[in-house]
């Protein structure tokens, strides 16, 4: 399965998700393959950096520190993702 196919959902899945959320607001429940690490926010303003690190770790199935994930994205992200 290609990455594109992996990220697409079928129209039936979309209908099911819409039906499930019609009475529940905007949340959608789905399962992801692989491990999603739980990382604590080290500072109150570090949520963006924390979520980015969790997503990168899940996508690459590799453990990252917040600093290494942020730094691997380049200088613009070091400014945006406060840590």
N, C-alpha and C positions, 0 to 999 in steps of 0.2 A: 504494500500500500504506500503511495506517495505521501509526502507531507501535506500536499494540497487535499488529497482525498481524506487524510487523517483528520484534517481540521474542518471538513465540510460535514454538515448534518443533513440527513434526508428530509424531504418535505414532511414525511410522516412524523419524524422526530420533532420537527419544528411545530407541527400541529399539536402533538402531544404536550410539548412544553408550553405552548400557548394556552391549551386547555387547563393544564395544571396550575398555571399562574393567574388565570383569569380571576380567581377568587382570593389569591394570595399576594397580590402586589406584583413586583417585578422580579422575584427570585426564580431561578431555574435550577433544578437539581439534576446533576449528571455525574457519572463516574469518570475518573481519569486513570490512565494506566501509569504505573510507576509510583515512586515515593515522592510525596510533597513534604519537605522538611518544615517543621515548626520552628520559627526563629523569633525570639523575643525582640521587641523594640528596645534598643539600648537607651534611647532618648525619646522624649515626647515628639520631637519633630523629625524622627527618622523613619516614619511609616513607609514613605515612598521607597527609600533605600532597602528597607526590610522586605517589602513585597517584591521588589525587583530581584533581590537575592533569592527569595523562595522560588520565584518563577524560573530564574536561570538555573537553579539547582535541579528543579524538577525537569525542565526541558532537556538538560544535558546529563541528567542522572549523575551529577557530580556535586560534591559539597563545596560551597563557596563561603568565605567570610563576607560580611557586608562590604568591607573595604576592598577586597579583591574583586568582587563583582562590580562595584561602582567604578573602580579604577580601570577595569578591562573595557569599559564602555567609552572611555575617553574623557578629555578635560571638560567638555560641555556638561556631561552627566555628573562630574564631580561637583560642579557648581549647582546643579539642579537638585541632586539627591543628597540632601543634607545628612550629615552623620556626625 
